[in-house]
Structures are given as structure tokens and as C-alpha cells.
Amino acid sequence: MVLLLEDKGRQEHCTHYVLSAEVAVIPFYEKLGYQVQSDCYLEDGILCVEMGKAL
């Protein structure tokens, strides 16, 4: 699903994706090329970070 969204972004001429990721799934997004771009913060009571990837 993430790869499909990235492809759609490329078709729409997006150059960078940013997402909010739960701390527990950081390794999943890192395997897809995302990098942590923020300190940890609470989102709906869940510890998260902002992650980004150049497309």
C-alpha cells in the first residue's frame, strides 16, 4: 500500500513524502527508505515520530 501511494505521488509530481509513524514501526518504514525527521511526540496517546522520504 505504501509503495502504491508513493507511485501515485510520483505521478502527481510530488518530490517528498512525510508521514507520522508509531515508534514501534520505525524499522518497517526505514526498510522502505524513510528517515526519522523529528523527536518523539504523542499522537492520540501513541508515541510517534515524523518520517520522510525523497521520491
Distance bins in CASP14 RR format, pairs under 12 A and 6 or more apart:
PFRMAT RR
TARGET T0000
AUTHOR 0000-0000-0000
RMODE 2
METHOD distances of the structure
MODEL  1
1 7 0 0 0 0 0 1 0 0 0 0 0
1 8 0 0 0 0 0 1 0 0 0 0 0
1 19 0 0 0 0 0 1 0 0 0 0 0
1 28 0 0 0 0 0 1 0 0 0 0 0
1 32 0 0 0 0 0 1 0 0 0 0 0
2 8 0 0 0 0 0 1 0 0 0 0 0
2 9 0 0 0 0 0 1 0 0 0 0 0
2 17 0 0 0 0 1 0 0 0 0 0 0
2 19 0 0 0 0 1 0 0 0 0 0 0
2 21 0 0 0 0 0 1 0 0 0 0 0
2 25 0 0 0 0 0 1 0 0 0 0 0
2 28 0 0 0 0 1 0 0 0 0 0 0
2 29 1 0 0 1 0 0 0 0 0 0 0
2 31 0 0 0 0 0 1 0 0 0 0 0
2 32 1 0 1 0 0 0 0 0 0 0 0
2 33 0 0 0 0 0 1 0 0 0 0 0
2 34 0 0 0 0 1 0 0 0 0 0 0
2 51 0 0 0 0 0 1 0 0 0 0 0
2 52 0 0 0 0 0 1 0 0 0 0 0
2 53 0 0 0 0 1 0 0 0 0 0 0
2 55 0 0 0 0 0 1 0 0 0 0 0
3 9 0 0 0 0 0 1 0 0 0 0 0
3 10 0 0 0 0 0 1 0 0 0 0 0
3 17 0 0 0 0 0 1 0 0 0 0 0
3 29 0 0 0 0 0 1 0 0 0 0 0
3 31 0 0 0 0 0 1 0 0 0 0 0
3 32 1 0 0 1 0 0 0 0 0 0 0
3 33 0 0 0 0 0 1 0 0 0 0 0
3 34 0 0 0 0 0 1 0 0 0 0 0
3 53 0 0 0 0 0 1 0 0 0 0 0
3 55 0 0 0 0 0 1 0 0 0 0 0
4 10 0 0 0 0 0 1 0 0 0 0 0
4 11 0 0 0 0 0 1 0 0 0 0 0
5 11 0 0 0 0 0 1 0 0 0 0 0
5 12 0 0 0 0 0 1 0 0 0 0 0
5 14 0 0 0 0 1 0 0 0 0 0 0
5 17 1 0 0 1 0 0 0 0 0 0 0
5 19 0 0 0 0 1 0 0 0 0 0 0
5 32 0 0 0 0 0 1 0 0 0 0 0
5 53 0 0 0 0 0 1 0 0 0 0 0
5 55 0 0 0 0 0 1 0 0 0 0 0
6 12 0 0 0 0 0 1 0 0 0 0 0
6 14 0 0 0 0 1 0 0 0 0 0 0
6 15 0 0 0 0 0 1 0 0 0 0 0
6 16 0 0 0 0 0 1 0 0 0 0 0
6 17 1 0 0 1 0 0 0 0 0 0 0
6 19 0 0 0 0 0 1 0 0 0 0 0
6 29 0 0 0 0 0 1 0 0 0 0 0
6 32 0 0 0 0 1 0 0 0 0 0 0
6 33 0 0 0 0 0 1 0 0 0 0 0
6 34 0 0 0 0 0 1 0 0 0 0 0
6 52 0 0 0 0 0 1 0 0 0 0 0
6 53 1 0 0 1 0 0 0 0 0 0 0
6 54 0 0 0 0 0 1 0 0 0 0 0
6 55 1 0 0 1 0 0 0 0 0 0 0
7 14 0 0 0 0 0 1 0 0 0 0 0
7 17 0 0 0 0 0 1 0 0 0 0 0
7 55 0 0 0 0 1 0 0 0 0 0 0
8 14 0 0 0 0 1 0 0 0 0 0 0
8 17 0 0 0 0 0 1 0 0 0 0 0
8 55 0 0 0 0 0 1 0 0 0 0 0
9 15 0 0 0 0 1 0 0 0 0 0 0
9 16 0 0 0 0 1 0 0 0 0 0 0
9 17 1 0 0 1 0 0 0 0 0 0 0
9 53 0 0 0 0 0 1 0 0 0 0 0
9 55 1 0 0 1 0 0 0 0 0 0 0
10 16 0 0 0 0 0 1 0 0 0 0 0
10 17 0 0 0 0 1 0 0 0 0 0 0
10 53 0 0 0 0 0 1 0 0 0 0 0
10 54 0 0 0 0 0 1 0 0 0 0 0
10 55 1 0 1 0 0 0 0 0 0 0 0
11 55 0 0 0 0 0 1 0 0 0 0 0
12 55 0 0 0 0 1 0 0 0 0 0 0
13 55 0 0 0 0 1 0 0 0 0 0 0
14 52 0 0 0 0 0 1 0 0 0 0 0
14 53 0 0 0 0 0 1 0 0 0 0 0
14 54 0 0 0 0 1 0 0 0 0 0 0
14 55 1 0 1 0 0 0 0 0 0 0 0
15 52 0 0 0 0 0 1 0 0 0 0 0
15 53 0 0 0 0 0 1 0 0 0 0 0
15 54 1 0 0 1 0 0 0 0 0 0 0
15 55 1 0 1 0 0 0 0 0 0 0 0
16 34 0 0 0 0 0 1 0 0 0 0 0
16 35 0 0 0 0 0 1 0 0 0 0 0
16 37 0 0 0 0 0 1 0 0 0 0 0
16 50 0 0 0 0 0 1 0 0 0 0 0
16 51 0 0 0 0 0 1 0 0 0 0 0
16 52 1 0 0 1 0 0 0 0 0 0 0
16 53 1 0 0 1 0 0 0 0 0 0 0
16 54 1 0 1 0 0 0 0 0 0 0 0
16 55 1 0 0 1 0 0 0 0 0 0 0
17 29 0 0 0 0 0 1 0 0 0 0 0
17 32 0 0 0 0 1 0 0 0 0 0 0
17 33 0 0 0 0 1 0 0 0 0 0 0
17 34 1 0 0 1 0 0 0 0 0 0 0
17 35 0 0 0 0 0 1 0 0 0 0 0
17 37 0 0 0 0 0 1 0 0 0 0 0
17 50 0 0 0 0 0 1 0 0 0 0 0
17 51 0 0 0 0 1 0 0 0 0 0 0
17 52 1 0 1 0 0 0 0 0 0 0 0
17 53 1 0 1 0 0 0 0 0 0 0 0
17 54 0 0 0 0 1 0 0 0 0 0 0
17 55 1 0 0 1 0 0 0 0 0 0 0
18 29 0 0 0 0 0 1 0 0 0 0 0
18 34 0 0 0 0 1 0 0 0 0 0 0
18 35 0 0 0 0 0 1 0 0 0 0 0
18 36 0 0 0 0 0 1 0 0 0 0 0
18 37 1 0 0 1 0 0 0 0 0 0 0
18 38 0 0 0 0 1 0 0 0 0 0 0
18 49 0 0 0 0 0 1 0 0 0 0 0
18 50 1 0 0 1 0 0 0 0 0 0 0
18 51 1 0 0 1 0 0 0 0 0 0 0
18 52 1 0 1 0 0 0 0 0 0 0 0
18 53 0 0 0 0 1 0 0 0 0 0 0
18 54 0 0 0 0 0 1 0 0 0 0 0
18 55 0 0 0 0 0 1 0 0 0 0 0
19 25 0 0 0 0 0 1 0 0 0 0 0
19 26 0 0 0 0 0 1 0 0 0 0 0
19 28 0 0 0 0 0 1 0 0 0 0 0
19 29 1 0 0 1 0 0 0 0 0 0 0
19 32 0 0 0 0 0 1 0 0 0 0 0
19 33 0 0 0 0 0 1 0 0 0 0 0
19 34 1 0 0 1 0 0 0 0 0 0 0
19 35 0 0 0 0 0 1 0 0 0 0 0
19 36 0 0 0 0 0 1 0 0 0 0 0
19 37 0 0 0 0 1 0 0 0 0 0 0
19 38 0 0 0 0 0 1 0 0 0 0 0
19 43 0 0 0 0 0 1 0 0 0 0 0
19 48 0 0 0 0 1 0 0 0 0 0 0
19 49 0 0 0 0 1 0 0 0 0 0 0
19 50 1 0 0 1 0 0 0 0 0 0 0
19 51 1 0 1 0 0 0 0 0 0 0 0
19 52 1 0 0 1 0 0 0 0 0 0 0
19 53 0 0 0 0 1 0 0 0 0 0 0
20 26 0 0 0 0 0 1 0 0 0 0 0
20 29 0 0 0 0 0 1 0 0 0 0 0
20 34 0 0 0 0 0 1 0 0 0 0 0
20 36 0 0 0 0 0 1 0 0 0 0 0
20 37 0 0 0 0 0 1 0 0 0 0 0
20 38 0 0 0 0 1 0 0 0 0 0 0
20 40 0 0 0 0 0 1 0 0 0 0 0
20 41 0 0 0 0 1 0 0 0 0 0 0
20 42 0 0 0 0 0 1 0 0 0 0 0
20 43 1 0 1 0 0 0 0 0 0 0 0
20 44 0 0 0 0 1 0 0 0 0 0 0
20 46 0 0 0 0 1 0 0 0 0 0 0
20 47 0 0 0 0 0 1 0 0 0 0 0
20 48 1 0 1 0 0 0 0 0 0 0 0
20 49 1 0 0 1 0 0 0 0 0 0 0
20 50 1 0 0 1 0 0 0 0 0 0 0
20 51 1 0 0 1 0 0 0 0 0 0 0
20 52 0 0 0 0 0 1 0 0 0 0 0
21 27 0 0 0 0 0 1 0 0 0 0 0
21 28 0 0 0 0 1 0 0 0 0 0 0
21 29 1 0 1 0 0 0 0 0 0 0 0
21 30 0 0 0 0 1 0 0 0 0 0 0
21 32 0 0 0 0 0 1 0 0 0 0 0
21 33 0 0 0 0 0 1 0 0 0 0 0
21 34 1 0 0 1 0 0 0 0 0 0 0
21 35 0 0 0 0 0 1 0 0 0 0 0
21 36 0 0 0 0 1 0 0 0 0 0 0
21 37 0 0 0 0 0 1 0 0 0 0 0
21 38 0 0 0 0 0 1 0 0 0 0 0
21 40 0 0 0 0 0 1 0 0 0 0 0
21 41 0 0 0 0 0 1 0 0 0 0 0
21 43 0 0 0 0 1 0 0 0 0 0 0
21 46 0 0 0 0 0 1 0 0 0 0 0
21 47 0 0 0 0 0 1 0 0 0 0 0
21 48 1 0 0 1 0 0 0 0 0 0 0
21 49 1 0 1 0 0 0 0 0 0 0 0
21 50 1 0 0 1 0 0 0 0 0 0 0
21 51 1 0 1 0 0 0 0 0 0 0 0
21 52 0 0 0 0 1 0 0 0 0 0 0
21 53 0 0 0 0 0 1 0 0 0 0 0
22 28 0 0 0 0 1 0 0 0 0 0 0
22 29 0 0 0 0 1 0 0 0 0 0 0
22 40 0 0 0 0 0 1 0 0 0 0 0
22 41 0 0 0 0 0 1 0 0 0 0 0
22 42 0 0 0 0 0 1 0 0 0 0 0
22 43 0 0 0 0 1 0 0 0 0 0 0
22 44 0 0 0 0 0 1 0 0 0 0 0
22 45 0 0 0 0 0 1 0 0 0 0 0
22 46 1 0 1 0 0 0 0 0 0 0 0
22 47 1 0 0 1 0 0 0 0 0 0 0
22 48 1 0 1 0 0 0 0 0 0 0 0
22 49 0 0 0 0 1 0 0 0 0 0 0
22 50 0 0 0 0 0 1 0 0 0 0 0
22 51 0 0 0 0 0 1 0 0 0 0 0
23 29 0 0 0 0 0 1 0 0 0 0 0
23 30 0 0 0 0 0 1 0 0 0 0 0
23 36 0 0 0 0 1 0 0 0 0 0 0
23 38 0 0 0 0 0 1 0 0 0 0 0
23 39 0 0 0 0 0 1 0 0 0 0 0
23 40 1 0 0 1 0 0 0 0 0 0 0
23 41 0 0 0 0 1 0 0 0 0 0 0
23 42 0 0 0 0 0 1 0 0 0 0 0
23 43 0 0 0 0 0 1 0 0 0 0 0
23 45 0 0 0 0 0 1 0 0 0 0 0
23 46 0 0 0 0 1 0 0 0 0 0 0
23 47 1 0 1 0 0 0 0 0 0 0 0
23 48 1 0 0 1 0 0 0 0 0 0 0
23 49 1 0 0 1 0 0 0 0 0 0 0
23 50 0 0 0 0 0 1 0 0 0 0 0
23 51 0 0 0 0 0 1 0 0 0 0 0
24 40 0 0 0 0 0 1 0 0 0 0 0
24 46 0 0 0 0 1 0 0 0 0 0 0
24 47 0 0 0 0 1 0 0 0 0 0 0
24 48 0 0 0 0 1 0 0 0 0 0 0
24 49 0 0 0 0 0 1 0 0 0 0 0
25 31 0 0 0 0 0 1 0 0 0 0 0
25 32 0 0 0 0 0 1 0 0 0 0 0
25 34 0 0 0 0 0 1 0 0 0 0 0
25 36 0 0 0 0 0 1 0 0 0 0 0
25 46 0 0 0 0 0 1 0 0 0 0 0
25 47 0 0 0 0 0 1 0 0 0 0 0
25 48 0 0 0 0 1 0 0 0 0 0 0
25 49 0 0 0 0 1 0 0 0 0 0 0
25 51 0 0 0 0 1 0 0 0 0 0 0
26 32 0 0 0 0 0 1 0 0 0 0 0
26 33 0 0 0 0 0 1 0 0 0 0 0
26 34 0 0 0 0 1 0 0 0 0 0 0
26 35 0 0 0 0 1 0 0 0 0 0 0
26 36 1 0 0 1 0 0 0 0 0 0 0
26 37 0 0 0 0 0 1 0 0 0 0 0
26 38 0 0 0 0 0 1 0 0 0 0 0
26 40 0 0 0 0 0 1 0 0 0 0 0
26 47 0 0 0 0 0 1 0 0 0 0 0
26 48 0 0 0 0 1 0 0 0 0 0 0
26 49 1 0 0 1 0 0 0 0 0 0 0
26 50 0 0 0 0 0 1 0 0 0 0 0
26 51 1 0 0 1 0 0 0 0 0 0 0
26 52 0 0 0 0 0 1 0 0 0 0 0
27 33 0 0 0 0 0 1 0 0 0 0 0
27 34 0 0 0 0 0 1 0 0 0 0 0
27 36 0 0 0 0 0 1 0 0 0 0 0
27 51 0 0 0 0 0 1 0 0 0 0 0
28 34 0 0 0 0 1 0 0 0 0 0 0
28 51 0 0 0 0 0 1 0 0 0 0 0
29 35 0 0 0 0 1 0 0 0 0 0 0
29 36 0 0 0 0 1 0 0 0 0 0 0
29 37 0 0 0 0 0 1 0 0 0 0 0
29 48 0 0 0 0 0 1 0 0 0 0 0
29 49 0 0 0 0 1 0 0 0 0 0 0
29 50 0 0 0 0 0 1 0 0 0 0 0
29 51 1 0 1 0 0 0 0 0 0 0 0
29 52 0 0 0 0 1 0 0 0 0 0 0
29 53 0 0 0 0 1 0 0 0 0 0 0
30 36 0 0 0 0 1 0 0 0 0 0 0
30 49 0 0 0 0 0 1 0 0 0 0 0
30 51 0 0 0 0 1 0 0 0 0 0 0
30 52 0 0 0 0 0 1 0 0 0 0 0
30 53 0 0 0 0 1 0 0 0 0 0 0
31 51 0 0 0 0 0 1 0 0 0 0 0
31 53 0 0 0 0 0 1 0 0 0 0 0
32 51 0 0 0 0 1 0 0 0 0 0 0
32 52 0 0 0 0 0 1 0 0 0 0 0
32 53 1 0 0 1 0 0 0 0 0 0 0
32 55 0 0 0 0 0 1 0 0 0 0 0
33 51 0 0 0 0 1 0 0 0 0 0 0
33 52 0 0 0 0 1 0 0 0 0 0 0
33 53 1 0 1 0 0 0 0 0 0 0 0
33 54 0 0 0 0 1 0 0 0 0 0 0
33 55 0 0 0 0 0 1 0 0 0 0 0
34 49 0 0 0 0 1 0 0 0 0 0 0
34 50 0 0 0 0 1 0 0 0 0 0 0
34 51 1 0 1 0 0 0 0 0 0 0 0
34 52 1 0 1 0 0 0 0 0 0 0 0
34 53 1 0 1 0 0 0 0 0 0 0 0
34 54 0 0 0 0 1 0 0 0 0 0 0
34 55 0 0 0 0 0 1 0 0 0 0 0
35 49 0 0 0 0 1 0 0 0 0 0 0
35 50 0 0 0 0 1 0 0 0 0 0 0
35 51 1 0 0 1 0 0 0 0 0 0 0
35 52 1 0 1 0 0 0 0 0 0 0 0
35 53 1 0 0 1 0 0 0 0 0 0 0
35 54 0 0 0 0 1 0 0 0 0 0 0
36 48 0 0 0 0 0 1 0 0 0 0 0
36 49 1 0 1 0 0 0 0 0 0 0 0
36 50 1 0 0 1 0 0 0 0 0 0 0
36 51 1 0 1 0 0 0 0 0 0 0 0
36 52 0 0 0 0 1 0 0 0 0 0 0
36 53 0 0 0 0 0 1 0 0 0 0 0
37 48 0 0 0 0 0 1 0 0 0 0 0
37 49 1 0 0 1 0 0 0 0 0 0 0
37 50 1 0 1 0 0 0 0 0 0 0 0
37 51 1 0 0 1 0 0 0 0 0 0 0
37 52 1 0 1 0 0 0 0 0 0 0 0
37 53 0 0 0 0 1 0 0 0 0 0 0
37 54 0 0 0 0 0 1 0 0 0 0 0
38 47 0 0 0 0 0 1 0 0 0 0 0
38 48 0 0 0 0 1 0 0 0 0 0 0
38 49 1 0 1 0 0 0 0 0 0 0 0
38 50 1 1 0 0 0 0 0 0 0 0 0
38 51 0 0 0 0 1 0 0 0 0 0 0
38 52 0 0 0 0 1 0 0 0 0 0 0
39 47 0 0 0 0 0 1 0 0 0 0 0
39 48 0 0 0 0 0 1 0 0 0 0 0
39 49 1 0 0 1 0 0 0 0 0 0 0
39 50 0 0 0 0 1 0 0 0 0 0 0
40 46 0 0 0 0 0 1 0 0 0 0 0
40 47 1 0 1 0 0 0 0 0 0 0 0
40 48 1 0 0 1 0 0 0 0 0 0 0
40 49 1 0 1 0 0 0 0 0 0 0 0
40 50 0 0 0 0 1 0 0 0 0 0 0
40 51 0 0 0 0 0 1 0 0 0 0 0
41 47 1 0 0 1 0 0 0 0 0 0 0
41 48 1 0 1 0 0 0 0 0 0 0 0
41 49 1 0 0 1 0 0 0 0 0 0 0
41 50 0 0 0 0 1 0 0 0 0 0 0
42 48 1 0 0 1 0 0 0 0 0 0 0
42 49 0 0 0 0 0 1 0 0 0 0 0
43 49 0 0 0 0 1 0 0 0 0 0 0
43 50 0 0 0 0 1 0 0 0 0 0 0
END
